[in-house]
Each structure stands twice: as structure tokens, then as C-alpha cells.
Amino acid sequence: MAFYITRGNYTPQAIADLLARPEDRSEAVGALLAAAGARLVQMYFTTGDSDFLLIADSPSEQEVLSAMLAAAASGAVTNLTTSLAMTTADASLLLGKASRVARDYRPPGR
């Protein structure tokens, strides 16, 4: 399983709805991700450029992205960005592979 981090914003209408009826959205988001084949690890309400951040555990990006597309289609969220997160040990393996691949790569114009 891999971890994916998604950040996003609530639409003005969604914020108004949450103010009118405050709720912890992690249960609904967890159910959405589960329906797509992923698992919600944690969800945070954030300040700054994003209103929320969620961490999902999933076999591939397809499960998480399909859940995020469904959320976006609801009209309640926008500006969704999803990134793969890896441990430093996994990153070390990735860097080693990239190092081997880079030996045969010819940059443009060289």
C-alpha cells in the first residue's frame, strides 16, 4: 500500500453549510475512500492555502483519485491536489534506481 496526501478547499456553499451544521467530515470522507478501495488514515482541518489535508492508504493512485473526483463532482470541494508520499527508506530506493537510469540519459542539446 502507498500513502497519498490530498489538500483542498471547501466551496463557499460548503463552508456556509458547515457553519449552519458543524460536523466532523472524516467519517464521510472515510466512507468515500473505502467505497473506492482506499482507507482514510487521518484528516485535518488546515489554515493557509488549503482548508483540509487528508492522508489515505491505497493500493494505487486510482482509488484515491476516483474518490477525489467523486468529491469534486459533489460541488462541495475544489482545488484538490493529491501527492504520493513515501518513507525515506522508499525514497532512498527510488533515488538509487534514478541514479542508475540517469547514467544513460542524454539531456536536450547534449
C-alpha positions, 0 to 999 in steps of 0.5 A: 500500500502507498500513502497519498496526501490530498489538500483542498478547499471547501466551496463557499456553499460548503463552508456556509453549510458547515457553519449552519451544521458543524460536523466532523467530515472524516467519517464521510470522507472515510466512507468515500475512500473505502467505497473506492478501495482506499482507507482514510488514515487521518484528516485535518482541518488546515489554515493557509492555502488549503482548508483540509489535508487528508492522508489515505492508504491505497493500493494505487493512485486510482482509488484515491483519485476516483474518490477525489473526483467523486468529491469534486463532482459533489460541488462541495470541494475544489482545488484538490491536489493529491501527492504520493508520499513515501518513507525515506527508506522508499525514497532512498530506493527510488533515488538509487534506481534514478541514479542508475537510469540517469547514467544513460540519459542524454539531456536536450542539446547534449 
